[in-house]
Amino acid sequence: PTALRADLEQDPFVSIFSPARFDDELPRRGYEEGLGVPLGLKQEVAQGAGAGYVLSGHVGTAEGGQVLLKTELRETETGALTAEHRFEAENLFDAIDRASMQLKRDLGLPDGHLESTTDLPVTQVFTSSVAAAKHYARGYHFQRFGENTSRRAAQEYGRATSADTTFALGYLREGEALWLLGKRKQAREAFESAQRHSYRLPESRKYELRALRLYRLKGRPEAALQVCERWTSLHPYDLDGWKTKASIQSSLLRQEQALTSYQRTLE
Protein backbone atom coordinates (compact mmCIF):
# COMPACT_ATOMS: atom_id res chain seq x y z
CA PRO A 1 0.00 0.00 0.00
CA THR A 2 2.81 2.45 0.80
CA ALA A 3 4.52 1.91 -2.54
CA LEU A 4 1.21 2.26 -4.38
CA ARG A 5 0.55 5.48 -2.49
CA ALA A 6 4.00 6.84 -3.40
CA ASP A 7 3.29 6.09 -7.05
CA LEU A 8 -0.18 7.68 -7.02
CA GLU A 9 1.08 10.76 -5.15
CA GLN A 10 2.84 11.87 -8.31
CA ASP A 11 -0.60 12.95 -9.52
CA PRO A 12 -1.80 16.07 -7.64
CA PHE A 13 -5.45 15.25 -8.40
CA VAL A 14 -5.42 11.99 -6.44
CA SER A 15 -5.57 12.16 -2.63
CA ILE A 16 -4.77 8.95 -0.77
CA PHE A 17 -5.63 8.16 2.85
CA SER A 18 -3.53 5.22 4.03
CA PRO A 19 -4.93 2.83 6.68
CA ALA A 20 -2.44 4.40 9.12
CA ARG A 21 -4.54 7.55 9.08
CA PHE A 22 -7.13 5.63 11.10
CA ASP A 23 -4.74 4.14 13.66
CA ASP A 24 -6.76 5.55 16.54
CA GLU A 25 -10.11 4.40 15.20
CA LEU A 26 -9.29 0.84 14.12
CA PRO A 27 -7.74 -0.46 17.39
CA ARG A 28 -10.69 1.01 19.29
CA ARG A 29 -12.95 -1.13 17.11
CA GLY A 30 -10.89 -4.28 17.75
CA TYR A 31 -8.52 -4.19 14.78
CA GLU A 32 -5.26 -3.54 16.63
CA GLU A 33 -3.05 -4.33 13.63
CA GLY A 34 -5.15 -2.37 11.15
CA LEU A 35 -5.63 -5.50 9.05
CA GLY A 36 -8.65 -7.61 8.07
CA VAL A 37 -11.00 -4.63 8.41
CA PRO A 38 -14.53 -5.42 7.14
CA LEU A 39 -15.99 -3.37 4.30
CA GLY A 40 -18.62 -1.71 6.49
CA LEU A 41 -16.00 -0.27 8.82
CA LYS A 42 -13.83 0.77 5.88
CA GLN A 43 -16.80 2.68 4.48
CA GLU A 44 -17.44 4.34 7.83
CA VAL A 45 -13.89 5.63 8.31
CA ALA A 46 -13.66 6.60 4.63
CA GLN A 47 -16.84 8.66 4.95
CA GLY A 48 -15.37 10.39 7.99
CA ALA A 49 -12.28 11.26 5.95
CA GLY A 50 -14.31 12.50 3.00
CA ALA A 51 -12.89 9.86 0.66
CA GLY A 52 -14.99 9.02 -2.37
CA TYR A 53 -13.66 5.48 -2.79
CA VAL A 54 -12.33 2.57 -0.77
CA LEU A 55 -9.44 0.54 -2.21
CA SER A 56 -8.82 -2.99 -0.99
CA GLY A 57 -6.27 -5.46 -2.24
CA HIS A 58 -4.27 -8.65 -1.88
CA VAL A 59 -0.67 -9.56 -2.68
CA GLY A 60 0.29 -13.15 -3.34
CA THR A 61 1.93 -15.51 -5.80
CA ALA A 62 0.37 -16.57 -9.10
CA GLU A 63 0.88 -19.87 -10.88
CA GLY A 64 4.34 -19.90 -12.34
CA GLY A 65 5.80 -17.93 -9.46
CA GLN A 66 4.87 -14.43 -10.64
CA VAL A 67 3.74 -11.78 -8.19
CA LEU A 68 -0.04 -11.46 -8.04
CA LEU A 69 -1.67 -8.16 -7.09
CA LYS A 70 -5.45 -7.91 -6.84
CA THR A 71 -7.29 -4.60 -6.41
CA GLU A 72 -10.92 -3.82 -5.64
CA LEU A 73 -12.27 -0.26 -5.86
CA ARG A 74 -15.66 0.53 -4.28
CA GLU A 75 -17.71 3.68 -3.85
CA THR A 76 -17.62 4.83 -0.24
CA GLU A 77 -21.25 5.84 -0.01
CA THR A 78 -22.90 2.74 -1.44
CA GLY A 79 -20.18 0.11 -1.34
CA ALA A 80 -20.86 -0.57 -5.02
CA LEU A 81 -17.99 -2.22 -6.89
CA THR A 82 -16.45 0.26 -9.34
CA ALA A 83 -13.61 -1.88 -10.66
CA GLU A 84 -11.80 -5.10 -9.89
CA HIS A 85 -8.45 -6.10 -11.40
CA ARG A 86 -5.78 -8.77 -11.27
CA PHE A 87 -2.17 -7.97 -12.16
CA GLU A 88 0.61 -10.54 -12.64
CA ALA A 89 4.20 -9.39 -13.04
CA GLU A 90 7.78 -10.53 -12.57
CA ASN A 91 8.10 -8.33 -9.47
CA LEU A 92 5.90 -6.34 -7.11
CA PHE A 93 7.01 -2.94 -8.41
CA ASP A 94 5.97 -3.73 -12.01
CA ALA A 95 2.57 -4.85 -10.73
CA ILE A 96 2.20 -1.60 -8.76
CA ASP A 97 3.02 0.53 -11.83
CA ARG A 98 0.30 -1.22 -13.81
CA ALA A 99 -2.20 -1.03 -10.93
CA SER A 100 -1.69 2.70 -10.33
CA MET A 101 -2.27 3.57 -13.99
CA GLN A 102 -5.42 1.43 -14.10
CA LEU A 103 -6.72 2.96 -10.85
CA LYS A 104 -6.42 6.45 -12.28
CA ARG A 105 -8.45 5.35 -15.28
CA ASP A 106 -11.02 3.74 -12.98
CA LEU A 107 -11.30 7.04 -11.09
CA GLY A 108 -12.22 8.76 -14.34
CA LEU A 109 -9.17 10.96 -14.83
CA PRO A 110 -9.19 12.27 -18.44
CA ASP A 111 -6.78 10.75 -20.95
CA GLY A 112 -5.26 14.18 -21.65
CA HIS A 113 -4.39 14.59 -17.99
CA LEU A 114 -2.92 11.08 -17.75
CA GLU A 115 -0.72 11.77 -20.76
CA SER A 116 0.60 15.08 -19.43
CA THR A 117 1.05 14.40 -15.70
CA THR A 118 4.29 13.04 -14.24
CA ASP A 119 4.23 9.26 -13.83
CA LEU A 120 7.70 7.87 -13.15
CA PRO A 121 8.12 4.16 -12.33
CA VAL A 122 7.45 3.52 -8.64
CA THR A 123 11.09 2.45 -8.18
CA GLN A 124 12.09 6.05 -8.95
CA VAL A 125 9.92 7.62 -6.22
CA PHE A 126 10.05 4.84 -3.62
CA THR A 127 12.75 2.16 -3.72
CA SER A 128 13.85 -0.58 -6.10
CA SER A 129 14.91 -2.83 -3.19
CA VAL A 130 12.35 -5.35 -1.93
CA ALA A 131 14.31 -5.67 1.33
CA ALA A 132 14.22 -1.91 1.87
CA ALA A 133 10.49 -1.84 1.09
CA LYS A 134 9.81 -4.57 3.68
CA HIS A 135 11.75 -2.74 6.41
CA TYR A 136 10.00 0.53 5.52
CA ALA A 137 6.60 -1.17 5.75
CA ARG A 138 7.46 -2.60 9.18
CA GLY A 139 8.70 0.78 10.36
CA TYR A 140 5.57 2.51 9.11
CA HIS A 141 3.44 -0.10 10.88
CA PHE A 142 5.35 0.15 14.17
CA GLN A 143 5.04 3.93 14.03
CA ARG A 144 1.26 3.59 14.11
CA PHE A 145 0.54 0.44 16.12
CA GLY A 146 1.89 -1.27 19.24
CA GLU A 147 4.23 -0.22 22.05
CA ASN A 148 7.59 1.60 21.85
CA THR A 149 6.53 2.58 18.36
CA SER A 150 9.05 5.33 17.63
CA ARG A 151 12.03 3.24 18.76
CA ARG A 152 11.04 0.19 16.73
CA ALA A 153 10.05 2.35 13.77
CA ALA A 154 13.42 4.13 13.80
CA GLN A 155 15.22 0.77 13.84
CA GLU A 156 13.28 -0.53 10.84
CA TYR A 157 13.66 2.72 8.89
CA GLY A 158 17.39 2.52 9.58
CA ARG A 159 17.48 -0.99 8.14
CA ALA A 160 15.53 0.24 5.11
CA THR A 161 18.01 3.03 4.37
CA SER A 162 20.91 0.62 4.90
CA ALA A 163 19.41 -1.71 2.29
CA ASP A 164 18.95 1.22 -0.12
CA THR A 165 21.25 4.15 0.63
CA THR A 166 19.34 6.39 -1.84
CA PHE A 167 15.92 5.72 -0.25
CA ALA A 168 14.88 9.34 0.32
CA LEU A 169 11.41 8.57 1.72
CA GLY A 170 12.99 6.10 4.14
CA TYR A 171 15.42 8.77 5.38
CA LEU A 172 12.55 11.24 5.78
CA ARG A 173 10.53 8.87 7.99
CA GLU A 174 13.65 7.76 9.86
CA GLY A 175 14.38 11.40 10.69
CA GLU A 176 10.84 11.93 11.97
CA ALA A 177 11.02 8.84 14.21
CA LEU A 178 14.44 9.79 15.58
CA TRP A 179 13.25 13.35 16.25
CA LEU A 180 10.37 12.02 18.36
CA LEU A 181 12.89 9.95 20.34
CA GLY A 182 14.91 13.10 21.10
CA LYS A 183 17.85 11.87 19.01
CA ARG A 184 18.29 15.19 17.28
CA LYS A 185 21.80 14.63 15.87
CA GLN A 186 20.83 11.36 14.15
CA ALA A 187 17.57 12.93 12.99
CA ARG A 188 19.47 15.79 11.36
CA GLU A 189 21.73 13.31 9.59
CA ALA A 190 18.69 11.40 8.29
CA PHE A 191 17.00 14.60 7.08
CA GLU A 192 20.20 15.69 5.32
CA SER A 193 20.47 12.28 3.63
CA ALA A 194 16.86 12.65 2.49
CA GLN A 195 17.75 16.06 1.06
CA ARG A 196 20.74 14.63 -0.85
CA HIS A 197 18.45 12.11 -2.52
CA SER A 198 15.32 14.27 -2.77
CA TYR A 199 15.26 13.68 -6.55
CA ARG A 200 13.67 10.34 -5.61
CA LEU A 201 10.71 11.92 -3.81
CA PRO A 202 7.27 12.75 -5.22
CA GLU A 203 6.69 16.51 -5.45
CA SER A 204 4.55 16.70 -2.29
CA ARG A 205 7.19 14.90 -0.21
CA LYS A 206 9.84 17.33 -1.49
CA TYR A 207 7.81 20.23 -0.10
CA GLU A 208 7.32 18.32 3.17
CA LEU A 209 11.06 17.75 3.49
CA ARG A 210 11.90 21.42 2.82
CA ALA A 211 9.38 22.60 5.40
CA LEU A 212 10.55 20.12 8.05
CA ARG A 213 14.22 20.97 7.54
CA LEU A 214 13.56 24.70 7.87
CA TYR A 215 11.27 24.28 10.87
CA ARG A 216 13.01 21.56 12.88
CA LEU A 217 16.66 21.73 11.85
CA LYS A 218 17.17 25.41 11.19
CA GLY A 219 14.61 26.93 13.57
CA ARG A 220 13.04 29.06 10.83
CA PRO A 221 9.28 28.58 11.15
CA GLU A 222 8.45 31.61 9.00
CA ALA A 223 10.53 30.25 6.14
CA ALA A 224 8.87 26.85 6.62
CA LEU A 225 5.46 28.51 6.36
CA GLN A 226 6.55 30.21 3.14
CA VAL A 227 7.35 26.77 1.71
CA CYS A 228 3.91 25.57 2.82
CA GLU A 229 2.32 28.64 1.25
CA ARG A 230 3.94 27.84 -2.10
CA TRP A 231 3.05 24.16 -1.66
CA THR A 232 -0.65 24.84 -1.08
CA SER A 233 -0.79 27.50 -3.80
CA LEU A 234 0.67 25.27 -6.51
CA HIS A 235 -0.99 22.07 -5.27
CA PRO A 236 -4.25 23.10 -3.56
CA TYR A 237 -5.59 19.52 -3.63
CA ASP A 238 -2.60 18.09 -1.75
CA LEU A 239 -4.03 17.55 1.73
CA ASP A 240 -0.62 17.01 3.35
CA GLY A 241 0.34 20.56 2.43
CA TRP A 242 -2.57 22.06 4.35
CA LYS A 243 -2.01 19.75 7.32
CA THR A 244 1.71 20.54 7.54
CA LYS A 245 0.90 24.24 7.32
CA ALA A 246 -1.73 23.94 10.05
CA SER A 247 0.65 22.00 12.32
CA ILE A 248 3.33 24.70 12.11
CA GLN A 249 0.77 27.49 12.59
CA SER A 250 -0.62 25.71 15.65
CA SER A 251 2.87 25.30 17.15
CA LEU A 252 3.30 29.07 16.81
CA LEU A 253 -0.03 29.55 18.65
CA ARG A 254 -1.66 30.99 15.54
CA GLN A 255 -4.83 29.06 16.16
CA GLU A 256 -7.13 31.05 13.86
CA GLN A 257 -4.76 30.54 10.94
CA ALA A 258 -4.41 26.85 11.80
CA LEU A 259 -8.19 26.45 11.87
CA THR A 260 -8.40 28.05 8.44
CA SER A 261 -5.83 25.59 7.08
CA TYR A 262 -7.67 22.64 8.61
CA GLN A 263 -10.89 23.96 7.07
CA ARG A 264 -9.22 23.99 3.65
CA THR A 265 -8.20 20.38 4.25
CA LEU A 266 -11.81 19.43 4.91
CA GLU A 267 -13.02 21.32 1.87
C-alpha positions in Angstrom: 0.0 0.0 0.0 2.8 2.5 0.8 4.5 1.9 -2.5 1.2 2.3 -4.4 0.5 5.5 -2.5 4.0 6.8 -3.4 3.3 6.1 -7.1 -0.2 7.7 -7.0 1.1 10.8 -5.1 2.8 11.9 -8.3 -0.6 12.9 -9.5 -1.8 16.1 -7.6 -5.4 15.3 -8.4 -5.4 12.0 -6.4 -5.6 12.2 -2.6 -4.8 8.9 -0.8 -5.6 8.2 2.9 -3.5 5.2 4.0 -4.9 2.8 6.7 -2.4 4.4 9.1 -4.5 7.5 9.1 -7.1 5.6 11.1 -4.7 4.1 13.7 -6.8 5.5 16.5 -10.1 4.4 15.2 -9.3 0.8 14.1 -7.7 -0.5 17.4 -10.7 1.0 19.3 -12.9 -1.1 17.1 -10.9 -4.3 17.8 -8.5 -4.2 14.8 -5.3 -3.5 16.6 -3.1 -4.3 13.6 -5.1 -2.4 11.2 -5.6 -5.5 9.1 -8.7 -7.6 8.1 -11.0 -4.6 8.4 -14.5 -5.4 7.1 -16.0 -3.4 4.3 -18.6 -1.7 6.5 -16.0 -0.3 8.8 -13.8 0.8 5.9 -16.8 2.7 4.5 -17.4 4.3 7.8 -13.9 5.6 8.3 -13.7 6.6 4.6 -16.8 8.7 5.0 -15.4 10.4 8.0 -12.3 11.3 5.9 -14.3 12.5 3.0 -12.9 9.9 0.7 -15.0 9.0 -2.4 -13.7 5.5 -2.8 -12.3 2.6 -0.8 -9.4 0.5 -2.2 -8.8 -3.0 -1.0 -6.3 -5.5 -2.2 -4.3 -8.6 -1.9 -0.7 -9.6 -2.7 0.3 -13.2 -3.3 1.9 -15.5 -5.8 0.4 -16.6 -9.1 0.9 -19.9 -10.9 4.3 -19.9 -12.3 5.8 -17.9 -9.5 4.9 -14.4 -10.6 3.7 -11.8 -8.2 0.0 -11.5 -8.0 -1.7 -8.2 -7.1 -5.5 -7.9 -6.8 -7.3 -4.6 -6.4 -10.9 -3.8 -5.6 -12.3 -0.3 -5.9 -15.7 0.5 -4.3 -17.7 3.7 -3.9 -17.6 4.8 -0.2 -21.3 5.8 0.0 -22.9 2.7 -1.4 -20.2 0.1 -1.3 -20.9 -0.6 -5.0 -18.0 -2.2 -6.9 -16.4 0.3 -9.3 -13.6 -1.9 -10.7 -11.8 -5.1 -9.9 -8.5 -6.1 -11.4 -5.8 -8.8 -11.3 -2.2 -8.0 -12.2 0.6 -10.5 -12.6 4.2 -9.4 -13.0 7.8 -10.5 -12.6 8.1 -8.3 -9.5 5.9 -6.3 -7.1 7.0 -2.9 -8.4 6.0 -3.7 -12.0 2.6 -4.8 -10.7 2.2 -1.6 -8.8 3.0 0.5 -11.8 0.3 -1.2 -13.8 -2.2 -1.0 -10.9 -1.7 2.7 -10.3 -2.3 3.6 -14.0 -5.4 1.4 -14.1 -6.7 3.0 -10.8 -6.4 6.5 -12.3 -8.5 5.3 -15.3 -11.0 3.7 -13.0 -11.3 7.0 -11.1 -12.2 8.8 -14.3 -9.2 11.0 -14.8 -9.2 12.3 -18.4 -6.8 10.7 -21.0 -5.3 14.2 -21.6 -4.4 14.6 -18.0 -2.9 11.1 -17.8 -0.7 11.8 -20.8 0.6 15.1 -19.4 1.1 14.4 -15.7 4.3 13.0 -14.2 4.2 9.3 -13.8 7.7 7.9 -13.1 8.1 4.2 -12.3 7.4 3.5 -8.6 11.1 2.4 -8.2 12.1 6.0 -9.0 9.9 7.6 -6.2 10.1 4.8 -3.6 12.8 2.2 -3.7 13.9 -0.6 -6.1 14.9 -2.8 -3.2 12.3 -5.3 -1.9 14.3 -5.7 1.3 14.2 -1.9 1.9 10.5 -1.8 1.1 9.8 -4.6 3.7 11.8 -2.7 6.4 10.0 0.5 5.5 6.6 -1.2 5.8 7.5 -2.6 9.2 8.7 0.8 10.4 5.6 2.5 9.1 3.4 -0.1 10.9 5.4 0.2 14.2 5.0 3.9 14.0 1.3 3.6 14.1 0.5 0.4 16.1 1.9 -1.3 19.2 4.2 -0.2 22.0 7.6 1.6 21.8 6.5 2.6 18.4 9.1 5.3 17.6 12.0 3.2 18.8 11.0 0.2 16.7 10.1 2.3 13.8 13.4 4.1 13.8 15.2 0.8 13.8 13.3 -0.5 10.8 13.7 2.7 8.9 17.4 2.5 9.6 17.5 -1.0 8.1 15.5 0.2 5.1 18.0 3.0 4.4 20.9 0.6 4.9 19.4 -1.7 2.3 19.0 1.2 -0.1 21.2 4.2 0.6 19.3 6.4 -1.8 15.9 5.7 -0.3 14.9 9.3 0.3 11.4 8.6 1.7 13.0 6.1 4.1 15.4 8.8 5.4 12.5 11.2 5.8 10.5 8.9 8.0 13.6 7.8 9.9 14.4 11.4 10.7 10.8 11.9 12.0 11.0 8.8 14.2 14.4 9.8 15.6 13.2 13.3 16.3 10.4 12.0 18.4 12.9 10.0 20.3 14.9 13.1 21.1 17.9 11.9 19.0 18.3 15.2 17.3 21.8 14.6 15.9 20.8 11.4 14.2 17.6 12.9 13.0 19.5 15.8 11.4 21.7 13.3 9.6 18.7 11.4 8.3 17.0 14.6 7.1 20.2 15.7 5.3 20.5 12.3 3.6 16.9 12.7 2.5 17.7 16.1 1.1 20.7 14.6 -0.8 18.5 12.1 -2.5 15.3 14.3 -2.8 15.3 13.7 -6.6 13.7 10.3 -5.6 10.7 11.9 -3.8 7.3 12.8 -5.2 6.7 16.5 -5.4 4.6 16.7 -2.3 7.2 14.9 -0.2 9.8 17.3 -1.5 7.8 20.2 -0.1 7.3 18.3 3.2 11.1 17.8 3.5 11.9 21.4 2.8 9.4 22.6 5.4 10.5 20.1 8.1 14.2 21.0 7.5 13.6 24.7 7.9 11.3 24.3 10.9 13.0 21.6 12.9 16.7 21.7 11.9 17.2 25.4 11.2 14.6 26.9 13.6 13.0 29.1 10.8 9.3 28.6 11.2 8.4 31.6 9.0 10.5 30.2 6.1 8.9 26.8 6.6 5.5 28.5 6.4 6.5 30.2 3.1 7.4 26.8 1.7 3.9 25.6 2.8 2.3 28.6 1.2 3.9 27.8 -2.1 3.1 24.2 -1.7 -0.6 24.8 -1.1 -0.8 27.5 -3.8 0.7 25.3 -6.5 -1.0 22.1 -5.3 -4.2 23.1 -3.6 -5.6 19.5 -3.6 -2.6 18.1 -1.8 -4.0 17.6 1.7 -0.6 17.0 3.3 0.3 20.6 2.4 -2.6 22.1 4.4 -2.0 19.8 7.3 1.7 20.5 7.5 0.9 24.2 7.3 -1.7 23.9 10.1 0.7 22.0 12.3 3.3 24.7 12.1 0.8 27.5 12.6 -0.6 25.7 15.7 2.9 25.3 17.1 3.3 29.1 16.8 0.0 29.5 18.7 -1.7 31.0 15.5 -4.8 29.1 16.2 -7.1 31.0 13.9 -4.8 30.5 10.9 -4.4 26.9 11.8 -8.2 26.5 11.9 -8.4 28.1 8.4 -5.8 25.6 7.1 -7.7 22.6 8.6 -10.9 24.0 7.1 -9.2 24.0 3.6 -8.2 20.4 4.2 -11.8 19.4 4.9 -13.0 21.3 1.9 
